[in-house]
Amino acid sequence: MILRIFKSNQPFTAIFVILLAVLLWIPEWMRPIEWDPQNSFLLNSTFNTINKSPWLVHFLNLIFVVSGALGINKIFNRAEFHPKSNHLPSLFFTLGAFLFMPMQCFHPVLPALVLSMPAWSFVLGIFRQNRVLHEYFMAGFWLGISSLIYLPIAGLFITPLISILYTRAFNWRELLLPLIAGCLPFVYWGVYAIFMNQSALTTAAFTYPTVGNSERLNVYHETAIIFGGLLFIPSLLAYLRSYGFSSNRSRNTKSVFTIMSLGVLVVAAVGIFHFRSGGLTLLALPLSVYYAMHFLEIRKNWISNSVLLLFFIIVSFRIFRLVGYLGDLYIF
């Protein structure tokens, strides 16, 4: 039933995206905020201020989840991943965000992920243009803003460069512009720090808060990851099969997206194992597209539908467990 709703291409379906996010977030409003102000990163003072207000934390988290869901859905339809417009990517992004993101605080990884989406849109929209300096400059600039918020995303700068070499004739300007544009937000921040708050330059140690981090696995989270992994296998196969009936533009889009998805996987691993932060949240973006491609291609597949149903249940269990409703079943 829910898949049928989100397969619709009607604009009003966005209302259901918002309702789903609100319903998933209701248990979270009952929980206290947990934040470690001793962690240090470039915009630490801003996040410390936000995390002093529980209402502001919940409001901003919900806004960014909804914005990310609608944003990836717009990218999916505009970039012609599938001939039929739909809202399935927004559904799976919402579920992935609630499964993976640290929810006890306003963590830098979620706004950084959402603010990187314009970069994805610019890069995926390039196809056979003679001159694309503006698109690559803007992509680099948005990745720079995202990296300013959450440093591991800086690793994604390599993905536009690889996509340029893979899909376009060599042009040193196209390779150089994303890097120049990506440095600009850091230059602006450095100038501000020097003139307004010089201590920020010396205290930024690039460590991130791990309180409430989704990498602290429990039985519900581990189970959801297992079912999500099982669902990814047929989704990847459906994504690869879609090349066979895609237009040249669509094939180009899917190839570039695959390159950027591999970059996200590497960045997420760095975020988890080096920075000890919520790197798994980054996977919500590529997984939403792969899952959407799978459920757009199948018609009646009880195995995939059963796995999806179990995925829904586990996500719900994790949310309710976090507020103590399933405290008696909590297992480390």
C-alpha positions as CSV (number, residue, x, y, z in Angstrom):
1,M,0.0,0.0,0.0
2,I,2.7,2.5,1.0
3,L,4.7,1.7,-2.1
4,R,1.7,2.4,-4.3
5,I,1.3,5.8,-2.7
6,F,5.0,6.8,-3.2
7,K,5.1,5.4,-6.7
8,S,2.7,8.3,-7.7
9,N,4.1,11.2,-9.7
10,Q,1.5,13.6,-8.2
11,P,3.0,16.7,-6.5
12,F,0.7,16.3,-3.5
13,T,2.6,13.0,-2.6
14,A,5.2,15.2,-1.0
15,I,2.7,15.7,1.8
16,F,3.0,12.0,2.7
17,V,6.8,12.4,2.9
18,I,6.3,15.1,5.5
19,L,3.7,13.0,7.4
20,L,5.9,9.9,7.4
21,A,8.9,11.9,8.8
22,V,6.7,13.5,11.5
23,L,5.3,10.1,12.6
24,L,8.8,8.6,12.8
25,W,10.0,11.6,14.8
26,I,7.2,11.7,17.4
27,P,9.0,9.3,19.8
28,E,12.1,11.3,19.5
29,W,10.5,14.4,21.0
30,M,10.3,12.6,24.4
31,R,14.0,12.1,24.7
32,P,16.6,14.4,26.3
33,I,19.3,15.9,24.2
34,E,22.8,14.5,24.6
35,W,25.7,16.5,23.2
36,D,29.4,16.6,24.0
37,P,30.5,20.3,23.8
38,Q,34.2,19.3,24.2
39,N,34.3,17.9,20.6
40,S,36.0,20.3,18.2
41,F,35.3,21.0,14.6
42,L,35.1,24.1,12.4
43,L,31.6,25.2,13.3
44,N,31.6,23.8,16.8
45,S,30.3,27.0,18.5
46,T,27.2,27.1,16.2
47,F,26.2,23.5,16.9
48,N,26.9,24.0,20.7
49,T,24.4,26.9,20.6
50,I,21.8,24.9,18.7
51,N,22.1,21.8,21.0
52,K,21.2,23.8,24.0
53,S,17.6,24.0,22.8
54,P,15.8,20.6,22.5
55,W,13.0,22.1,20.5
56,L,15.4,23.7,18.0
57,V,17.3,20.4,17.7
58,H,14.2,18.4,16.9
59,F,12.9,21.0,14.5
60,L,16.1,21.3,12.6
61,N,16.6,17.5,12.4
62,L,13.1,17.1,11.0
63,I,13.5,20.0,8.6
64,F,16.7,18.5,7.2
65,V,15.3,15.0,6.9
66,V,12.3,16.3,4.9
67,S,14.5,18.6,2.8
68,G,16.9,15.7,2.0
69,A,14.0,13.4,1.1
70,L,12.4,16.0,-1.2
71,G,15.9,16.9,-2.6
72,I,17.0,13.5,-3.6
73,N,13.5,12.8,-5.1
74,K,13.9,15.9,-7.3
75,I,17.4,14.9,-8.4
76,F,16.1,11.4,-9.2
77,N,13.3,12.6,-11.4
78,R,15.2,15.4,-13.1
79,A,18.2,13.3,-13.9
80,E,16.0,10.7,-15.6
81,F,17.0,7.7,-13.6
82,H,13.7,6.2,-14.6
83,P,11.2,7.1,-17.3
84,K,8.4,7.5,-14.7
85,S,8.5,10.2,-12.1
86,N,7.8,9.0,-8.6
87,H,8.4,9.6,-4.9
88,L,10.1,6.3,-3.9
89,P,13.5,7.9,-3.3
90,S,12.0,10.3,-0.7
91,L,10.5,7.3,1.1
92,F,13.7,5.4,1.3
93,F,15.8,8.5,2.2
94,T,13.4,9.2,5.1
95,L,13.7,5.6,6.4
96,G,17.5,5.5,5.9
97,A,18.0,8.9,7.7
98,F,16.0,7.7,10.7
99,L,17.8,4.4,10.8
100,F,21.4,5.7,10.5
101,M,21.5,9.3,11.9
102,P,22.4,10.2,15.5
103,M,19.1,11.4,16.8
104,Q,19.9,12.7,20.3
105,C,21.5,15.8,19.0
106,F,21.8,18.1,15.9
107,H,24.8,16.3,14.4
108,P,26.8,18.0,11.6
109,V,26.5,15.0,9.3
110,L,22.9,15.4,8.4
111,P,23.0,19.1,7.3
112,A,26.2,18.4,5.5
113,L,24.6,15.6,3.5
114,V,21.6,17.7,2.5
115,L,23.8,20.7,1.6
116,S,25.9,18.4,-0.7
117,M,22.8,17.5,-2.8
118,P,23.1,20.6,-5.1
119,A,26.5,19.4,-6.0
120,W,25.1,16.0,-7.0
121,S,22.4,17.8,-9.0
122,F,24.9,19.9,-11.0
123,V,27.2,16.9,-11.7
124,L,24.4,14.5,-12.7
125,G,22.9,17.1,-15.0
126,I,25.9,17.4,-17.2
127,F,25.6,15.6,-20.6
128,R,27.2,16.6,-23.9
129,Q,27.4,20.3,-23.0
130,N,30.3,22.0,-24.8
131,R,31.1,24.3,-21.8
132,V,30.3,23.3,-18.2
133,L,32.6,25.4,-16.1
134,H,29.7,26.9,-14.2
135,E,28.2,23.5,-13.3
136,Y,31.5,22.1,-12.0
137,F,32.3,25.4,-10.1
138,M,28.9,25.3,-8.3
139,A,29.4,21.6,-7.6
140,G,32.7,22.2,-6.0
141,F,31.4,25.2,-4.0
142,W,28.5,23.2,-2.5
143,L,30.9,20.3,-1.6
144,G,33.1,22.9,0.1
145,I,30.2,24.1,2.2
146,S,29.3,20.6,3.1
147,S,33.0,19.8,4.0
148,L,33.1,22.9,6.2
149,I,30.3,21.5,8.3
150,Y,31.4,17.8,8.2
151,L,35.1,17.4,7.1
152,P,35.0,13.8,5.8
153,I,32.8,14.9,2.9
154,A,35.8,16.6,1.5
155,G,36.7,13.1,0.2
156,L,33.8,13.5,-2.3
157,F,35.9,16.1,-4.3
158,I,37.6,13.2,-6.0
159,T,34.3,11.9,-7.5
160,P,33.6,14.8,-9.8
161,L,37.1,14.6,-11.1
162,I,36.8,10.9,-11.8
163,S,33.4,11.5,-13.5
164,I,35.0,14.3,-15.7
165,L,37.8,11.9,-16.8
166,Y,35.3,9.1,-17.4
167,T,32.6,11.0,-19.3
168,R,34.3,14.0,-20.9
169,A,37.3,14.9,-23.0
170,F,40.2,16.1,-21.0
171,N,39.9,19.8,-20.0
172,W,42.2,21.0,-17.2
173,R,39.8,23.9,-16.4
174,E,37.0,21.5,-15.6
175,L,39.3,19.5,-13.3
176,L,40.7,22.6,-11.5
177,L,37.5,24.6,-11.0
178,P,35.8,22.2,-8.5
179,L,38.9,22.3,-6.3
180,I,39.1,26.1,-6.4
181,A,35.4,26.5,-5.7
182,G,35.6,23.9,-2.8
183,C,38.4,26.0,-1.1
184,L,36.3,29.2,-1.1
185,P,34.1,28.3,1.9
186,F,37.2,27.5,3.9
187,V,38.8,30.7,2.9
188,Y,35.7,32.7,4.0
189,W,35.6,30.8,7.3
190,G,39.4,31.4,7.9
191,V,39.0,35.1,7.3
192,Y,36.1,35.3,9.7
193,A,37.9,33.3,12.3
194,I,41.0,35.5,12.1
195,F,39.0,38.8,12.5
196,M,36.2,37.6,14.8
197,N,37.4,34.6,16.7
198,Q,41.1,33.7,16.3
199,S,40.9,30.8,18.8
200,A,38.8,28.9,16.4
201,L,41.8,28.3,14.2
202,T,43.8,26.6,17.0
203,T,41.0,24.7,18.7
204,A,39.6,22.9,15.6
205,A,40.8,19.4,16.1
206,F,38.3,17.8,13.7
207,T,36.7,15.4,16.2
208,Y,33.0,14.9,16.2
209,P,30.5,14.0,18.9
210,T,29.7,10.3,19.2
211,V,27.0,10.6,21.8
212,G,23.9,9.0,20.4
213,N,25.9,7.7,17.5
214,S,24.2,5.1,15.4
215,E,27.5,3.2,15.2
216,R,26.9,2.0,18.8
217,L,25.0,-1.0,17.5
218,N,22.2,-2.8,19.2
219,V,20.1,-5.7,18.1
220,Y,17.6,-3.6,16.2
221,H,20.2,-1.6,14.4
222,E,22.2,-4.6,13.4
223,T,19.1,-6.4,12.2
224,A,18.0,-3.4,10.1
225,I,21.5,-3.3,8.5
226,I,21.2,-7.0,7.7
227,F,17.8,-6.6,6.0
228,G,18.9,-3.4,4.3
229,G,21.9,-5.2,2.9
230,L,19.7,-8.1,1.7
231,L,17.5,-5.5,0.0
232,F,20.5,-3.8,-1.6
233,I,21.5,-6.9,-3.5
234,P,18.4,-7.2,-5.8
235,S,18.3,-3.4,-5.9
236,L,21.9,-3.2,-7.3
237,L,21.0,-5.9,-9.9
238,A,17.9,-4.0,-10.9
239,Y,20.0,-0.8,-11.2
240,L,22.5,-2.6,-13.5
241,R,19.7,-4.1,-15.6
242,S,18.2,-0.7,-16.2
243,Y,21.2,0.2,-18.3
244,G,19.8,-2.0,-21.0
245,F,16.7,0.1,-21.7
246,S,18.0,3.5,-20.7
247,S,18.7,6.4,-23.0
248,N,22.3,7.6,-23.5
249,R,21.6,10.5,-21.1
250,S,20.2,8.1,-18.5
251,R,23.2,5.8,-18.8
252,N,25.6,8.7,-18.3
253,T,23.6,9.8,-15.2
254,K,23.7,6.3,-13.7
255,S,27.5,5.9,-14.4
256,V,28.3,9.2,-12.7
257,F,26.0,8.4,-9.8
258,T,27.7,5.0,-9.4
259,I,31.1,6.8,-9.2
260,M,29.8,9.3,-6.6
261,S,28.1,6.4,-4.6
262,L,31.4,4.6,-4.3
263,G,32.9,7.9,-3.0
264,V,30.2,8.2,-0.4
265,L,30.9,4.6,0.7
266,V,34.6,5.5,1.3
267,V,33.7,8.8,3.0
268,A,31.3,7.0,5.3
269,A,34.0,4.5,6.3
270,V,36.4,7.3,7.0
271,G,33.8,9.0,9.1
272,I,33.1,5.9,11.1
273,F,36.5,4.5,11.7
274,H,38.7,7.6,11.8
275,F,36.4,10.5,13.0
276,R,34.2,8.2,15.1
277,S,31.1,10.0,13.9
278,G,27.8,9.3,12.2
279,G,29.2,8.3,8.9
280,L,26.5,5.8,8.2
281,T,24.0,8.6,7.7
282,L,25.7,9.4,4.4
283,L,24.5,6.0,2.9
284,A,20.9,7.2,3.1
285,L,21.4,9.2,-0.2
286,P,22.8,6.5,-2.6
287,L,20.6,3.7,-1.0
288,S,17.4,5.7,-1.6
289,V,18.1,5.7,-5.4
290,Y,19.1,2.0,-5.6
291,Y,16.1,0.9,-3.6
292,A,13.8,3.0,-5.7
293,M,15.1,1.5,-8.9
294,H,14.4,-2.0,-7.6
295,F,10.8,-1.4,-6.5
296,L,10.0,0.5,-9.7
297,E,11.1,-2.5,-11.8
298,I,9.4,-5.3,-9.9
299,R,5.7,-5.9,-10.0
300,K,4.8,-8.7,-7.6
301,N,7.8,-10.1,-5.7
302,W,6.8,-11.4,-2.3
303,I,10.4,-11.9,-1.2
304,S,11.4,-8.3,-1.8
305,N,8.1,-7.0,-0.3
306,S,8.6,-9.2,2.8
307,V,12.1,-7.9,3.3
308,L,10.9,-4.3,2.9
309,L,8.2,-4.9,5.5
310,L,10.7,-6.3,7.9
311,F,12.9,-3.3,7.2
312,F,10.0,-1.0,8.1
313,I,9.3,-2.9,11.3
314,I,13.0,-2.9,12.5
315,V,13.3,0.9,11.8
316,S,10.2,1.4,13.9
317,F,11.5,-0.8,16.7
318,R,14.8,1.1,16.8
319,I,13.0,4.4,17.2
320,F,10.7,3.2,19.9
321,R,13.5,1.4,21.7
322,L,15.5,4.6,21.8
323,V,12.7,6.2,23.9
324,G,12.6,3.3,26.3
325,Y,9.4,1.6,25.0
326,L,11.3,-1.5,24.3
327,G,13.8,-1.1,27.1
328,D,13.3,-4.6,28.5
329,L,14.4,-6.1,25.1
330,Y,17.5,-4.0,24.8
331,I,20.5,-6.1,23.9
332,F,24.1,-4.9,23.4
